[in-house]
Amino acid sequence: MVSLMQWLDGHAIWMLLLLLLAAAAMLRWRAHGGAAWLWEDCSTGFRPEGGKLLAAAGLAAAALALLAIGVHLSQSTQPVQGLMALDLALQRMVSAGLPPALVPLVRGWTMLGDLRVMGLLSLAVGLWLLWRRQGLQLLTWTVAVAGTGLWVRCLKAAIQRARPLDGLVHEAGFSFPSGHSAGAAAVFGMLAWLAARRMPPRWRAPVLAAAGLLALSTGLSRVLLSVHYASDVLAGLCLGLAWTALVLWAADRIEHGGGALGLPRSEAQLPLR
């Protein structure tokens, strides 16, 4: 498992490009009439505003870039200054405020973002969408969730930030950004999108709010357990939000005939029923 993760760290950017090329090939194949049995996505009244999705993606990506620059600049400074000094101060304050009786609860809660849990959940949702023949939603789910994981590996290998000392649980690998936080933002955000397509309008806001709270609480648990700095968690949440919002924007353009990925309008309009 460790050797696989090490190999993935060195090839994550190529895997990400392969994922995007495969998604584009699937869309092109469908535009020419291939695998029509799979593309039976039902029409829906829920459609996120494209401008807001792009704004969210841009702001989150900008925040992620600033955090990455801050971490890079503060890693080599002695004495500790900048973002690293702030992270250490927050780490001491948060760790000191966690009652020992709550440690098992936080350890259990942080499993929401564990790779194994997220992997099984992602597989289950993917199989369900395949069974329901929701081809566009399946493709969107795969690119959003798998792409987030690959972006995490790319940034971890590039920044190579060491984890905090004396974590309450053992974690291997680099610290920035938090994979638990990025995965939670992507998975819970995508689940909220899938659910919002299938429920009455009055339930959509609570579902989106619940997804946000789950992602935030998962990220907070990483700081409480001293396995990530606060900037790691914030960067992970920004990464998951930025990539998911961008993928959802592209999916909306494809679903509603916006000519995404350079497809002609007539080909981009997927048949919905």
C-alpha positions as CSV (number, residue, x, y, z in Angstrom):
1,M,0.0,0.0,0.0
2,V,2.8,2.4,0.9
3,S,4.7,1.7,-2.3
4,L,1.5,2.3,-4.3
5,M,1.0,5.6,-2.7
6,Q,4.6,6.5,-3.4
7,W,4.2,5.6,-7.0
8,L,1.0,7.6,-7.2
9,D,2.7,10.6,-5.7
10,G,5.2,10.6,-8.5
11,H,2.7,10.0,-11.3
12,A,-0.4,11.8,-10.0
13,I,-0.3,14.6,-12.5
14,W,-0.2,12.1,-15.4
15,M,-3.1,10.1,-13.8
16,L,-5.1,13.3,-13.6
17,L,-4.5,14.1,-17.2
18,L,-5.4,10.6,-18.2
19,L,-8.7,10.9,-16.1
20,L,-9.6,14.1,-18.0
21,L,-8.7,12.6,-21.4
22,A,-10.9,9.6,-20.6
23,A,-13.8,11.8,-19.6
24,A,-13.5,13.8,-22.7
25,A,-13.3,10.6,-24.8
26,M,-16.5,9.3,-23.1
27,L,-18.3,12.6,-23.9
28,R,-17.2,12.5,-27.5
29,W,-18.3,8.9,-27.8
30,R,-21.7,9.7,-26.5
31,A,-22.0,12.7,-28.7
32,H,-21.6,10.3,-31.7
33,G,-24.3,8.0,-30.3
34,G,-22.2,5.5,-28.4
35,A,-23.4,3.7,-25.2
36,A,-26.9,5.3,-25.4
37,W,-28.2,2.8,-22.8
38,L,-26.1,4.4,-20.1
39,W,-27.0,8.0,-20.7
40,E,-30.6,8.2,-19.3
41,D,-30.1,11.1,-16.9
42,C,-33.4,12.4,-15.8
43,S,-34.2,16.1,-16.2
44,T,-34.3,18.2,-13.0
45,G,-35.4,21.6,-11.9
46,F,-32.2,22.0,-9.8
47,R,-29.5,23.8,-11.7
48,P,-26.7,25.6,-9.8
49,E,-25.9,29.1,-11.2
50,G,-22.8,28.8,-13.4
51,G,-21.5,32.2,-12.4
52,K,-21.6,31.3,-8.7
53,L,-19.9,28.0,-9.4
54,L,-17.1,29.7,-11.3
55,A,-16.8,32.4,-8.6
56,A,-16.5,29.8,-5.9
57,A,-14.0,27.8,-7.8
58,G,-11.9,30.9,-8.5
59,L,-11.9,32.2,-5.0
60,A,-11.1,28.8,-3.5
61,A,-8.3,28.2,-5.9
62,A,-6.8,31.7,-5.1
63,A,-7.0,30.9,-1.4
64,L,-5.3,27.6,-2.0
65,A,-2.5,29.2,-4.0
66,L,-1.9,31.8,-1.2
67,L,-1.8,29.1,1.4
68,A,0.6,27.0,-0.7
69,I,2.9,30.1,-1.1
70,G,2.7,30.9,2.6
71,V,3.6,27.4,3.6
72,H,6.5,27.2,1.1
73,L,7.9,30.5,2.3
74,S,7.6,29.7,6.0
75,Q,9.0,26.2,6.0
76,S,12.6,27.3,5.8
77,T,12.6,30.3,8.1
78,Q,14.4,30.1,11.4
79,P,13.1,31.1,13.9
80,V,9.7,30.1,12.8
81,Q,7.7,32.9,11.3
82,G,4.8,33.6,9.1
83,L,2.1,31.0,8.4
84,M,4.1,28.3,10.2
85,A,4.2,30.3,13.4
86,L,0.4,30.9,13.2
87,D,-0.2,27.2,12.6
88,L,1.9,26.2,15.6
89,A,0.1,28.7,17.9
90,L,-3.3,27.4,16.7
91,Q,-2.1,23.8,17.1
92,R,-1.1,24.4,20.7
93,M,-4.3,26.2,21.6
94,V,-6.6,23.7,20.0
95,S,-4.8,20.6,21.3
96,A,-4.7,22.0,24.8
97,G,-8.5,22.6,24.7
98,L,-9.5,19.0,23.7
99,P,-10.7,17.0,26.8
100,P,-9.2,13.5,26.9
101,A,-12.7,12.0,27.2
102,L,-13.5,13.4,23.7
103,V,-10.5,12.0,22.0
104,P,-12.2,8.6,21.0
105,L,-15.1,10.5,19.6
106,V,-12.9,12.7,17.5
107,R,-10.9,9.7,16.3
108,G,-14.2,8.1,15.2
109,W,-15.5,11.2,13.5
110,T,-12.3,11.7,11.5
111,M,-12.9,8.4,9.9
112,L,-15.5,10.1,7.7
113,G,-12.6,11.4,5.6
114,D,-10.6,8.2,5.7
115,L,-9.4,7.0,2.3
116,R,-11.0,3.5,2.9
117,V,-14.3,4.9,3.9
118,M,-14.4,7.5,1.1
119,G,-13.3,4.8,-1.4
120,L,-16.1,2.4,-0.4
121,L,-18.7,5.2,-0.4
122,S,-17.5,6.5,-3.8
123,L,-17.7,3.0,-5.2
124,A,-21.2,2.4,-3.8
125,V,-22.5,5.7,-5.3
126,G,-20.8,5.0,-8.6
127,L,-22.4,1.6,-8.8
128,W,-25.7,3.0,-7.9
129,L,-25.5,5.6,-10.7
130,L,-24.4,3.0,-13.1
131,W,-27.3,0.8,-12.2
132,R,-29.7,3.7,-12.7
133,R,-28.0,4.5,-16.0
134,Q,-27.1,8.1,-15.0
135,G,-24.1,8.4,-17.3
136,L,-23.5,12.1,-17.0
137,Q,-23.8,12.1,-13.2
138,L,-21.6,9.0,-13.0
139,L,-18.9,10.7,-15.1
140,T,-19.2,13.9,-13.0
141,W,-19.0,12.0,-9.7
142,T,-15.9,10.1,-10.9
143,V,-14.0,13.2,-12.2
144,A,-14.9,15.3,-9.1
145,V,-14.0,12.7,-6.5
146,A,-11.0,10.9,-8.2
147,G,-9.7,14.2,-9.5
148,T,-9.7,15.7,-6.0
149,G,-7.7,12.8,-4.7
150,L,-5.1,13.1,-7.5
151,W,-4.8,16.9,-6.9
152,V,-4.1,16.1,-3.2
153,R,-1.2,13.7,-4.2
154,C,0.2,16.3,-6.6
155,L,0.3,19.1,-4.0
156,K,1.6,16.8,-1.3
157,A,4.5,15.8,-3.5
158,A,5.2,19.3,-4.5
159,I,5.1,21.0,-1.1
160,Q,6.4,18.1,1.0
161,R,5.4,19.6,4.4
162,A,6.1,17.5,7.4
163,R,3.2,16.7,9.7
164,P,2.8,18.1,13.2
165,L,4.7,16.3,16.0
166,D,3.0,14.1,18.6
167,G,-0.3,13.5,16.7
168,L,-3.0,11.6,18.6
169,V,-3.3,9.1,15.7
170,H,-0.5,7.9,13.4
171,E,-0.5,9.2,9.8
172,A,2.1,8.7,7.2
173,G,3.0,10.9,4.3
174,F,3.1,14.7,3.9
175,S,0.8,17.2,5.6
176,F,-0.2,19.8,3.0
177,P,-3.0,19.8,2.0
178,S,-5.2,17.6,4.2
179,G,-6.5,14.7,2.1
180,H,-9.3,14.1,4.6
181,S,-10.6,17.7,4.2
182,A,-10.3,17.8,0.4
183,G,-12.0,14.4,0.1
184,A,-14.8,15.4,2.5
185,A,-15.4,18.6,0.6
186,A,-15.6,16.8,-2.7
187,V,-17.6,13.7,-1.6
188,F,-20.1,15.5,0.6
189,G,-20.5,18.3,-1.9
190,M,-21.2,15.9,-4.7
191,L,-23.6,13.9,-2.5
192,A,-25.5,17.2,-1.8
193,W,-25.6,17.9,-5.6
194,L,-26.9,14.4,-6.3
195,A,-29.5,14.6,-3.5
196,A,-30.6,18.1,-4.5
197,R,-31.5,16.9,-8.0
198,R,-33.9,14.4,-6.5
199,M,-35.7,16.3,-3.8
200,P,-38.2,19.1,-3.4
201,P,-36.7,22.7,-3.5
202,R,-37.4,23.3,0.3
203,W,-35.0,20.5,1.2
204,R,-32.1,21.6,-0.9
205,A,-30.7,24.4,1.3
206,P,-30.6,22.1,4.4
207,V,-28.9,19.4,2.4
208,L,-26.2,21.8,1.1
209,A,-25.7,23.2,4.6
210,A,-25.4,19.7,6.1
211,A,-22.7,18.8,3.5
212,G,-20.8,21.9,4.4
213,L,-20.9,21.1,8.1
214,L,-19.8,17.5,7.6
215,A,-16.8,18.7,5.5
216,L,-15.9,21.4,8.1
217,S,-16.2,19.1,11.1
218,T,-14.1,16.4,9.3
219,G,-11.4,19.0,8.7
220,L,-11.6,20.3,12.3
221,S,-11.1,16.7,13.6
222,R,-7.7,16.6,11.9
223,V,-6.5,19.7,13.8
224,L,-7.9,18.4,17.1
225,L,-5.9,15.2,16.6
226,S,-2.8,17.2,15.7
227,V,-2.2,15.3,12.5
228,H,-2.6,18.4,10.4
229,Y,-2.0,22.1,10.8
230,A,-5.0,24.5,10.4
231,S,-3.6,25.7,7.0
232,D,-3.5,22.1,5.8
233,V,-7.2,21.7,6.5
234,L,-8.1,25.1,5.0
235,A,-6.1,24.2,1.9
236,G,-7.8,20.8,1.6
237,L,-11.3,22.4,1.9
238,C,-10.4,25.0,-0.7
239,L,-9.0,22.3,-3.0
240,G,-12.1,20.1,-2.8
241,L,-14.4,23.1,-3.2
242,A,-12.5,24.6,-6.2
243,W,-12.3,21.3,-8.2
244,T,-15.8,20.2,-7.4
245,A,-17.3,23.6,-8.3
246,L,-15.4,23.6,-11.6
247,V,-16.5,20.0,-12.4
248,L,-20.1,20.8,-11.6
249,W,-19.9,23.9,-13.8
250,A,-18.6,21.8,-16.7
251,A,-21.3,19.2,-16.1
252,D,-24.0,21.8,-16.2
253,R,-22.7,23.2,-19.5
254,I,-22.7,19.7,-21.0
255,E,-26.1,18.8,-19.7
256,H,-27.8,22.0,-20.9
257,G,-26.0,22.2,-24.3
258,G,-23.4,24.8,-23.5
259,G,-20.8,23.4,-25.8
260,A,-18.3,22.4,-23.1
261,L,-15.0,20.8,-24.0
262,G,-15.3,22.2,-27.5
263,L,-18.2,20.0,-28.5
264,P,-20.6,21.5,-31.0
265,R,-23.8,22.6,-29.4
266,S,-25.9,19.8,-31.0
267,E,-23.5,17.2,-29.7
268,A,-23.1,18.6,-26.3
269,Q,-26.9,18.5,-25.7
270,L,-27.2,15.1,-24.1
271,P,-30.7,13.5,-24.3
272,L,-32.5,13.7,-20.9
273,R,-35.8,12.2,-20.0
